[in-house]
Amino acid sequence: MSKNWMLVIVAAVFEVGWVAGLKHADSVLTWVMTAIAILISFGVLVYSGKRLPTSTVYAVFVGLGTAGTVISEMTVFGEPFSWAKIGLIALLLVGIIGLKLVTHEHDDHPRKEGEAA
């Protein structure tokens, strides 16, 4: 797995953090941490999107963020456990892995504004 795909995973981890922060932040410190997580998440996502196919990067980012958010809600924040949710997350992850497997990196050079892929 390339460095850029690892960065997409890092961006998704920060996405889980800021989504949880939007729901559970209750002090200035937690709101500041949420804002920092948003900046890091989208900054890393944009950086990766310049080096990888944007549509696949976004699908992987959102899918991993969704799966991570649902799992963290059940494990950390007391959301009721559901096998149906676990099954649907597994299906989502299969789709994400499939997209990653069929997407080929063009090169490690970022595309310039208006340049064709």
Secondary structure, DSSP 8 states (H G I E B T S, - for coil): --HHHHHHHHHHHHHHHHHHHHHH--SHHHHHHHHHHHHHHHHHHHHHHTTS-HHHHHHHHHHHHHHHHHHHHHHTS-----HHHHHHHHHHHHHHHHHHHH-----SS---TT---
